[in-house]
Amino acid sequence: MARSDNLFLGADGGGTRCRVRLALGSGAILGEAAAGPANLRVGVREAFAEVLDGAQKCLGDAGLPPTALERITACLALAGASEPAARARASEHHLPFHRTILVTDAEAACIGAHPDDDGGIIVIGTGSIGWAIVGGKQYRIGGWGLPLSDEGSGAWLGLEVLRRVLSAHDGRLGWTPLLEEVFARFDHDPHAIVRWTAEAKPGDYGGFAPLVVARAAQSDEAGGALIRLAAGHIDALARRLVAIGAARIALSGGLACGIEPYLAAATRRHLVSPQGDALAGALLIATGGVRCDERRA
């Protein structure tokens, strides 16, 4: 590889993990890596540390030295990047890249899913958000973070299942295998749950989501009710995206496959397979394939 070759990096960071991809301008992928959570709302310094960890791993895969960071144009698509306070804190940090473009993970996911046309995306991961690009403008629906928003997400499922565990402990709700299993993780101590929530981050809550999905598939009453509620919230995001003009909607995020079977028929009629993921969208932005600063409403 010539010393003058341009390097481009895309990062997709959320409340559970950060994925990073290094490529040439030609599109040739040089390396991919995963790192820890990279949600700016939770911690800017921590998020950037994970991005840099992933970037260094990619350079290692490509046989490039750490100093090659200064040759990289990076698009960091991170959860929380749409929040003014988080962006302000992020602007105070110097990153060693040649150039850094900061966007939200939902924006990059939407661009990756629909690189050549209007469309919408619903990210169902640790958090949840709807995003659309219609007529050159971008629209955001939801995704304001726990405890105010992110309905239907993994973190929301975790929060809701803990509420139901406490309700069952109080005798206000019947026990199910799901609720018993979650309660056992806290040694059947309701006070341990309260102490845990005082320090828990969205990714911690999201850790309960796979268990909820699995128990729902086993006809657990509480698990099934929670998954149906989550799907209803995702249906509401879809209805709003369609009303905006995004008739083609892709799903993204680690919980998408678990939620999709429970979505309403009206939602499923608008679902399409994404052409690419958030990393593909981030690299499009990094290489100049999308003028993201001019497309945002």
C-alpha positions as CSV (number, residue, x, y, z in Angstrom):
1,M,0.0,0.0,0.0
2,A,1.4,3.4,-1.0
3,R,2.2,5.8,1.8
4,S,-0.1,8.4,0.1
5,D,-3.2,6.1,-0.1
6,N,-6.2,7.6,1.7
7,L,-7.7,5.7,4.5
8,F,-11.3,5.8,5.6
9,L,-12.8,4.6,8.8
10,G,-16.4,4.0,9.8
11,A,-17.5,3.4,13.3
12,D,-21.0,2.3,14.5
13,G,-21.2,2.7,18.3
14,G,-24.2,2.0,20.6
15,G,-24.9,1.1,24.2
16,T,-23.6,-2.4,23.9
17,R,-20.6,-2.4,21.5
18,C,-18.8,-0.4,18.8
19,R,-18.0,-1.9,15.4
20,V,-15.2,-0.3,13.3
21,R,-14.3,-0.8,9.6
22,L,-11.2,0.5,7.8
23,A,-11.2,0.8,4.0
24,L,-9.5,2.4,1.1
25,G,-11.3,4.9,-1.1
26,S,-11.8,2.2,-3.7
27,G,-14.0,0.4,-1.1
28,A,-11.5,-2.4,-0.4
29,I,-11.9,-3.3,3.3
30,L,-8.6,-3.5,5.2
31,G,-9.8,-4.5,8.6
32,E,-12.8,-4.8,10.9
33,A,-13.0,-4.9,14.7
34,A,-15.3,-4.7,17.6
35,A,-14.9,-2.8,20.9
36,G,-17.0,-1.9,23.9
37,P,-20.0,0.5,24.3
38,A,-19.7,3.9,22.5
39,N,-22.7,5.9,23.5
40,L,-21.8,9.6,23.8
41,R,-24.8,10.2,26.1
42,V,-23.2,7.8,28.6
43,G,-19.6,9.0,28.3
44,V,-17.7,10.9,25.6
45,R,-14.2,10.0,26.8
46,E,-15.2,6.3,27.2
47,A,-16.9,6.2,23.7
48,F,-13.9,7.7,22.0
49,A,-11.6,5.3,23.8
50,E,-13.5,2.4,22.4
51,V,-13.5,3.8,18.9
52,L,-9.7,4.3,19.0
53,D,-9.3,0.7,20.4
54,G,-11.3,-0.6,17.4
55,A,-9.3,1.6,15.0
56,Q,-6.0,0.3,16.3
57,K,-7.2,-3.2,15.9
58,C,-8.1,-2.5,12.3
59,L,-4.7,-1.0,11.6
60,G,-3.2,-4.1,13.0
61,D,-5.3,-6.3,10.7
62,A,-4.1,-4.2,7.8
63,G,-0.4,-4.3,8.8
64,L,-0.3,-0.6,9.4
65,P,1.5,1.2,12.3
66,P,-0.5,3.2,14.9
67,T,0.8,6.4,13.3
68,A,-1.4,5.7,10.3
69,L,-4.3,7.1,12.3
70,E,-3.3,10.6,11.1
71,R,-4.0,9.4,7.5
72,I,-7.6,8.4,8.3
73,T,-10.8,10.3,7.5
74,A,-13.2,8.9,10.1
75,C,-17.0,9.0,10.3
76,L,-18.0,8.2,13.8
77,A,-21.7,7.1,13.9
78,L,-22.4,7.0,17.6
79,A,-25.5,6.8,19.8
80,G,-26.1,10.2,21.4
81,A,-24.4,12.2,18.7
82,S,-27.6,14.0,17.9
83,E,-27.8,15.5,21.4
84,P,-26.4,19.1,21.6
85,A,-24.8,18.6,25.0
86,A,-23.1,15.4,24.0
87,R,-21.8,17.0,20.8
88,A,-20.5,19.9,22.7
89,R,-18.5,17.6,25.0
90,A,-17.3,15.6,22.1
91,S,-15.9,18.8,20.4
92,E,-13.6,19.3,23.3
93,H,-11.8,16.1,22.7
94,H,-8.9,15.9,20.1
95,L,-8.9,12.7,18.1
96,P,-5.8,11.7,16.2
97,F,-7.5,11.2,12.9
98,H,-6.8,13.5,9.9
99,R,-10.5,14.4,9.9
100,T,-13.4,13.4,12.0
101,I,-17.1,13.5,11.1
102,L,-19.5,12.9,13.9
103,V,-23.1,11.7,13.2
104,T,-25.6,9.6,15.0
105,D,-25.7,5.8,14.5
106,A,-29.3,6.0,13.2
107,E,-28.3,8.5,10.4
108,A,-25.5,6.2,9.2
109,A,-27.7,3.2,9.4
110,C,-30.4,4.9,7.3
111,I,-27.8,6.0,4.7
112,G,-26.3,2.5,4.6
113,A,-29.8,0.9,4.2
114,H,-30.9,3.2,1.4
115,P,-27.8,4.7,-0.2
116,D,-29.5,5.7,-3.4
117,D,-33.1,6.4,-2.5
118,D,-35.5,7.8,0.2
119,G,-36.3,5.5,3.0
120,G,-36.5,5.0,6.7
121,I,-34.9,2.8,9.3
122,I,-35.8,1.7,12.8
123,V,-32.9,0.8,15.0
124,I,-33.8,-1.8,17.7
125,G,-30.8,-2.4,19.8
126,T,-29.8,-1.3,23.2
127,G,-31.9,1.8,22.4
128,S,-34.5,2.4,19.7
129,I,-35.0,5.2,17.2
130,G,-36.6,5.9,13.9
131,W,-34.8,7.8,11.1
132,A,-35.8,8.8,7.6
133,I,-34.3,10.5,4.6
134,V,-37.1,11.9,2.4
135,G,-36.6,14.5,-0.3
136,G,-33.1,15.3,0.9
137,K,-34.2,16.0,4.5
138,Q,-33.6,13.9,7.5
139,Y,-36.2,13.2,10.2
140,R,-35.7,11.7,13.7
141,I,-38.4,9.9,15.6
142,G,-37.8,9.0,19.2
143,G,-34.5,7.8,20.6
144,W,-34.3,10.2,23.5
145,G,-32.8,7.7,25.9
146,L,-33.9,6.0,29.1
147,P,-36.0,6.5,31.1
148,L,-37.9,9.0,28.8
149,S,-37.8,7.2,25.5
150,D,-36.3,4.2,23.6
151,E,-39.5,2.2,23.9
152,G,-39.3,-1.3,22.5
153,S,-35.5,-1.4,22.8
154,G,-33.3,-3.9,24.7
155,A,-32.7,-1.4,27.5
156,W,-36.5,-0.7,27.7
157,L,-37.2,-4.5,27.9
158,G,-34.7,-4.8,30.7
159,L,-36.2,-2.0,32.7
160,E,-39.7,-3.3,32.2
161,V,-38.9,-6.9,33.2
162,L,-37.3,-5.6,36.4
163,R,-40.5,-3.6,37.2
164,R,-42.5,-6.7,36.7
165,V,-40.1,-8.7,39.0
166,L,-40.7,-6.2,41.8
167,S,-44.5,-6.3,41.1
168,A,-44.4,-10.1,41.4
169,H,-42.5,-9.8,44.7
170,D,-45.1,-7.4,46.0
171,G,-47.9,-9.9,45.0
172,R,-49.3,-7.5,42.4
173,L,-48.4,-9.8,39.5
174,G,-48.0,-13.6,39.1
175,W,-44.6,-15.2,38.9
176,T,-43.5,-16.7,35.6
177,P,-40.3,-18.6,34.7
178,L,-38.9,-15.4,33.2
179,L,-39.5,-13.3,36.3
180,E,-38.2,-16.0,38.6
181,E,-35.0,-16.3,36.6
182,V,-34.4,-12.6,36.6
183,F,-35.1,-12.4,40.3
184,A,-32.6,-15.2,41.0
185,R,-29.9,-13.1,39.4
186,F,-30.3,-10.8,42.3
187,D,-30.4,-13.5,44.9
188,H,-34.1,-12.9,45.3
189,D,-33.4,-9.6,47.0
190,P,-35.6,-6.7,45.8
191,H,-33.2,-4.2,47.5
192,A,-30.4,-5.6,45.3
193,I,-32.4,-4.6,42.2
194,V,-32.8,-1.1,43.5
195,R,-29.1,-0.8,44.3
196,W,-28.2,-2.1,40.9
197,T,-30.4,0.3,39.0
198,A,-28.7,3.2,40.8
199,E,-25.6,2.5,38.7
200,A,-26.9,0.6,35.7
201,K,-26.3,1.9,32.2
202,P,-28.5,1.2,29.1
203,G,-26.3,-1.6,28.1
204,D,-26.7,-3.2,31.5
205,Y,-30.5,-3.1,31.1
206,G,-30.2,-4.4,27.6
207,G,-28.4,-7.5,28.9
208,F,-31.8,-8.9,30.0
209,A,-33.3,-8.6,26.5
210,P,-32.1,-11.9,25.0
211,L,-33.6,-13.7,28.0
212,V,-37.0,-11.9,27.5
213,V,-37.0,-12.9,23.8
214,A,-36.1,-16.5,24.6
215,R,-38.7,-16.9,27.3
216,A,-41.3,-15.3,25.0
217,A,-40.6,-18.0,22.4
218,Q,-41.3,-20.5,25.1
219,S,-44.8,-19.0,25.8
220,D,-43.8,-17.4,29.0
221,E,-46.7,-15.1,29.9
222,A,-44.6,-12.1,31.1
223,G,-42.1,-12.5,28.3
224,G,-44.8,-12.7,25.6
225,A,-46.5,-9.6,27.0
226,L,-43.3,-7.6,27.0
227,I,-42.4,-8.6,23.5
228,R,-45.8,-7.7,22.2
229,L,-45.6,-4.3,24.0
230,A,-42.2,-3.7,22.5
231,A,-43.5,-4.6,19.0
232,G,-46.3,-2.1,19.5
233,H,-43.9,0.7,20.2
234,I,-41.9,-0.2,17.0
235,D,-45.1,-0.2,15.1
236,A,-45.8,3.3,16.3
237,L,-42.3,4.4,15.0
238,A,-43.1,2.8,11.7
239,R,-46.4,4.5,11.3
240,R,-44.8,7.9,11.9
241,L,-42.0,7.1,9.3
242,V,-44.6,6.1,6.7
243,A,-46.6,9.3,7.4
244,I,-43.5,11.4,6.8
245,G,-43.1,9.7,3.4
246,A,-40.7,6.8,4.1
247,A,-42.6,4.0,2.5
248,R,-39.6,1.7,2.6
249,I,-38.4,0.8,6.1
250,A,-35.4,-1.3,7.1
251,L,-34.8,-2.8,10.5
252,S,-31.4,-2.7,12.2
253,G,-29.9,-3.5,15.6
254,G,-29.3,-6.6,17.6
255,L,-33.0,-7.0,18.7
256,A,-34.5,-6.5,15.3
257,C,-34.8,-10.3,14.5
258,G,-36.4,-10.9,17.9
259,I,-39.0,-8.2,17.5
260,E,-39.8,-8.5,13.8
261,P,-42.1,-11.6,14.0
262,Y,-44.4,-9.7,16.5
263,L,-44.8,-6.6,14.3
264,A,-48.2,-5.7,12.9
265,A,-49.0,-6.6,9.3
266,A,-49.3,-2.9,8.5
267,T,-45.7,-2.5,9.5
268,R,-44.4,-5.6,7.8
269,R,-45.8,-4.4,4.4
270,H,-43.3,-1.6,4.4
271,L,-40.2,-3.6,5.5
272,V,-37.3,-4.0,3.1
273,S,-33.9,-5.6,3.4
274,P,-31.2,-2.9,4.0
275,Q,-28.7,-2.6,1.2
276,G,-25.9,-2.0,3.8
277,D,-25.4,-1.5,7.5
278,A,-24.4,1.5,9.6
279,L,-20.7,0.9,8.9
280,A,-21.4,1.0,5.1
281,G,-23.3,4.3,5.7
282,A,-20.5,5.7,7.8
283,L,-17.9,4.9,5.1
284,L,-20.1,6.5,2.5
285,I,-20.1,9.7,4.6
286,A,-16.4,9.5,5.2
287,T,-15.5,9.1,1.5
288,G,-17.8,11.9,0.5
289,G,-20.4,9.6,-1.1
290,V,-23.0,11.4,1.0
291,R,-23.0,15.1,1.9
292,C,-24.5,14.4,5.4
293,D,-24.2,18.0,6.5
294,E,-26.5,19.1,3.7
295,R,-29.0,16.3,4.1
296,R,-30.0,16.9,7.7
297,A,-33.3,18.7,8.2
